[in-house]
Amino acid sequence: MAESAEKSPSAPPSFAPDQPGVKWKSIALIVAAFAVLWVIAFILEPFIGYVGIVVVGVLTVVAIGFGIYIWRLATRSRAVVDILKGATDEEGRRAALERLRAEGTGGDALRELAHAQLMARENPGEAIRILEGIDLKKAPALVQDDIRANLALMYLVQNRSKDARRLVDDIRMDRQPQAKAKALYAAVTAEAFARTGKTDDALKLLETFSADDESYGEIRPMLYRAQVYTYLNAKKRGLAKTAMQRLSTIDTNMVAAFAMKSAHPELAKMAKELLVKSGAIPKQRVKMIR
């Protein structure tokens, strides 16, 4: 499959993560567990001295420090989600972009990611530059995979599948608690796998994350897109065509991207036939020469 950096007519879709909330039940259980540890430490003090108390004290300090870190990250996440949630149309996207620029990113990885998502529609190249400029080693561990997935998606849209593959190989879906974000990881990873020779692994991923699951919302088109590439490379052309048809009912622009000159010839043909049949593009008429 030919690789090209030609710009796609369809910008990579973006979505605002679910609003992070405080899980008070989990916090209560953790506090209760530490309370039990303190009680045990004092009960055993006559037998083991202050060793147990010191150990529990150190663990408590570490837990408090980690809790403060998570709290600050959640606070920053809520601020970013608040900016992105209004970007549901062009006017909202521009307003969110202006607000983000006014407040500044300050080198914050979450804000840089939001900036890239908002820029992706009008300037995909600039969005890629923003994400490539983030130092993943300095970004919070919980944000690193979001950056990898979004940058990999942008690479895939520009047919840079090898670059995307290098990113998705480091994505760990097990540490992502949000269902939509995990589905995004799966869609991007499956497509990158399918386009770089790991079709079997891509099929396994897509069996776990169904594009027909309406709870995935705005991630569903990306799952269908991944299905198209995966089924085509698995020689399951009927399933690839079905996936493209279902994608067309959600986002015709994403189907139009398959019809580009830089796309795989079979995909381009399939997309053009579907677009003509749906009336999205006019059927070419052949003039009879007498």
N, C-alpha and C positions, 0 to 999 in steps of 0.2 A: 504494500500500500504506500503510495507516494506521500512524502512529507513536504509540507509547504508552510510558509509563514504568512500566507495570504489571509487577509482579514475576513472573518466570517460576517454574513449579514445579520446574524443573530448573536447579540451579546450574551455572555454567560449569565444565566439567571442567578439572582442572589436572594437571600432570605434573612429575615431577622430572627436570631435564635430565640427560643422561649425565654420569657422573663425569669431570671434566676430567683428562686424563692428560698426562704429559710426553712429547713426541715427540722422543726422543733422537736418532733418525736425522736429523731436520730440524736439530736443534741442532748435531749433528756436522758436517753439511754447511755450516752458516753459519760455524762456527768454522774449518773448513778453508778456506772462501772468504776469510775475514779473514787467515788465516795466509799465503795466497798473496799477498794485497794487501800485507802487510808485507814479504814477501820481495822483491816487485817494487819497492816503495818504496826499499828499501835498495840494490837493484841499480842503480836509476836515480839514486841520490843523487849520484854524481860528475857527472852530466849536468844535473840539474835542481835540485841543492842539496837543502835540507831541506823544500822546498815539498811534495813528495810524501809525506814522512813526517808532516808536520803535517796534511795532508788526511786521510790514513789514520787518524791519531791521533784527529782530531775524529769521523770516522765510527765508530771503535771505541767512543768514549765515548758517542755517541748510541745505538749498538746495545746497549751494556751498560745504559744507562738504560731503554731500551724493554724489555729483557729482565727487568729488576727489576720494572717496572710489570706486565708480563704474569704474572710469577711471583706477585706479591702478589694480583693479580686471580684467578688460578687457585686460590690458597690459600683466598681468601674464598669462591670458588665451591664448593670441596670441602666447606667447613664448612656452607654452606647446603644442598647436596645431601644431606649426612649427616643434616640435620634433616628434610628432606622425604621421604627414601626410606622412612621408617617410617609415613608418613601414607597407608596403603593402605586403612584403614577408619576408622570414626568414632572409635574409641578411639585409634588411632594418630594421627589428625588432631589430637585434643585434646592428646595428649602432645607432639606437635611444636609446637603453638601455645603450650603452657605453657613449653616449653623456650626457644622463641624470645623470648617475653615476659620470661623470667627473664634471658636473656643480653642482651636489648635490641637494638634495631636500630641505634642510634647514628647515624641519618641515612644509613646505608649503603643504596644503591639495591637491591642484591641481597637484603638482608634485608627491606626494605620490600616487594619483589615477593613474596618467600616468605610474608610476613605476609598480604598481600592474597589470595594463592592459598588459604591456609588459612582465611581469614575468609569467602571467597566462598560457601561452602555455607550457613552459618548466617546471614550478614548481607551480602548482595551490595552493599547501599548503602554499608556501611562499607568493603568491599573497594575499591569505586570511589573513595571518598574518600581512601583510603591512596595509591592509584596516582596520582590527580589531584594529590596533594600532593608528588609527587616532581619535583624540578627536573631535567628531561631534559638540560639543558645541562651540569649538573654530574655527571650519571651517566656511567660509562664507556661509550665508544662501542659496545662489544660487548654492553652490557646495554640500551641505549636501545630497540632494536627489540623485545626481550623485553617490556619495559614497554608499548610501544605495542600489541603484539599481544594481550597479556592484557587491557589496558584496553579495546581495541576489541572483544574477544570479550564482555566484560561489558556493553558498550554494546549490542551486537547482541542479547544475551539479553533486555535490557530494551527492545528495539525502538527504540534510539537510533541508527539506521543512518547518519544524516548525521554525527553525532559520530564514529562509528567510521570513516567514510570519510576524515575529516580526518586521522586517525591513520595509517591504512594507506597513504595516499598518500606518507608519508615512510619507510615500511619498505623496507629494502634487503636482499633475500634473498641477494644475492651475497656478503655478508660474514658469513653464518651458516654455519659448517662442519657443524653437527649436523643429520642428516637429519630427525629428529623435529621439532626446532625449526623447520626450514625448512618442513616440511609444515604445522605450526601456522600459520606466517605465511601460507602459501598458502590454507589453509582460511578464515582470518579475512578475508584480503584479497579472496578470491573472493566470499564472502558479502556483504561490504560493497559490492563492485563491483556484484554482481547486484541488490542492493536499492537502488542509487542510479543505475541506468541504464547501467552499463558491462557489460552481459551478455556481450558478445563477449570482452572481456578476462577475465572470470570463467571462461568456457568454456575459454580457452587455458590458464589456470592449472591447472584441474582435469584437463586432458588430460595435464599434466606430472606431477601428483601424484595417483596412483590410490588411492582409498579401499580398494581390494581388496588393496593391498600390506600383508601382515600385519606387515612390519617396522616400520610406523608405529605399531603398538600402540594405545595409548590416544588417539592423535590421529585414528584412523580415524572415530569417530563425528562428529567435527567436520568432516571432509571430506565425509561423507555428508550432513550437515546443509547444508553449502555447496552440494552437488549439488542438494538439494531446491529451494532458493531459485533457484539458477542455471537449472536445467532448467525450472522453472515460468515464470520470466520470459522464457525463450527459447522458450516455447510448446511445450515437449517434455514434455507431461504424463505420458506413459507412463514416460519415464526418471525423472521426479520421483517418481512412485509407486514405481518400483523402488528408487530410492535410499532412500525412506522405509521401505520394507519391510526392506531390509538394515540400516538403522539400528535398526529395532525388534528385530532379533535380538541387538543389542549393548546398547542402552540404551532401554528402553521409556519412561523418564521424559522423554527428549529428544523422543520422538514426542508425548508428552502435552502438551509445551509448545506444539506446533503447534495443539492443539485449544482453546487459550485463546480467550476472547471477543475479545481484542485482536489476534489473529492474522488473517492474510489469510483471507477466507471460504473460498476454494477449498482452502487448506492445512488449515484447521480441519475441513472436511468430509472431506478425504482421510484426515486423522489419525484422526478419530472412527470412520470405516468400518474402518480398519486395526485400531484398538484393540478394536472390537467383534468383529471377525473372529478376532482372536487370543485373545479372552477376557479381555483386560486390564480392560475395562469391560463391565458387563451390557448386553444389548440391551434397548432400551425396548419395553415391551409396550403396544399400543394397546387400550384398553378399548372394547368394543362396547356402545353405548347402545341399549336396546330400548324 
